[in-house]
Amino acid sequence: MLNDKTPCPDGLDEDALVETMERDIAASIARGWHAACPAGSCPRYVWGRSHVPAASGGRQVELTWEARVTNEGVPEYKAYPVTRDRAHASMPYHVRVALWP
């Protein structure tokens, strides 16, 4: 987790969380839910909403998240829960409206 960001809730299935976030970050990039970036480069910030299984009980936890690129060469992202008032300023308007209508 980045020092100034919100930690993920306790009790999530960590393997499922990683798998879900990898899939959902790629899906959010494909749908255009990311900060503007030059052609051919990866977006610095990506946003989305995911449903992650809890470690026990089979229930799903909904997370609205922001991901920041940590390694542009691969690329790798670090994701963390985000609220409307804590989202990075580069979030496009259409993403903000979709996540918080």
Sequence and secondary structure as in RCSB ss.txt:
>XXXX:A:sequence
MLNDKTPCPDGLDEDALVETMERDIAASIARGWHAACPAGSCPRYVWGRSHVPAASGGRQVELTWEARVTNEGVP
EYKAYPVTRDRAHASMPYHVRVALWP
>XXXX:A:secstr
  TTS    TTB HHHHHHHHHHHHHHHHHHT B    TTS  SEEEEEEEEEBSSSS EEEEEEEEEEEETTTT
EEEEEE  GGGS TT  HHHHHHH  
